Amino acid sequence: MYLREVQGREDGAPPPVDLAVEKRNGDLVRRLIQSGAAVTVHDLSDGGLIAAAADVALASKVGITLAAGDHAQLFGEDQARYLVAGPDADAILAAAKAAGVPAQVIGQAGGEALAVDGLFTLPLAELRQAHEGWMPAYMGG
């Protein structure tokens, strides 16, 4: 999405798919959900971390501040990557380590804005208006 929408390009190969990694990571996510350790999960395959964080923030009406700031981490659409949130980050990290899944804390939920440290802060009300208000405005209403 980043390459197409921001750079105006549609070239290059798609990210490689490793079905064994997909299964391993998907199995972990399913276990986290079933155990209650994860209360929110969004895959990063369409729009990357920033799009997933925006979707989660809008749906939950809870802000998110991300510590990640480079384009690759924010917009990478690699397969088998997930944004996972829960009440106990240490439990999620321990489960990921036990499953052999790379994981890290990349932000914090709370407040009323979507933010990336050092880059931007966007109030959820403005994000919601941009996301949901364009069609009514386009239709003249």
Helices and strands as residue ranges (DSSP letters): H 2-5, H 19-35, E 40-43, H 48-60, E 64-66, H 71-75, E 82-85, H 89-99, E 107-109, E 113-116, E 120-123, H 124-132, H 134-138
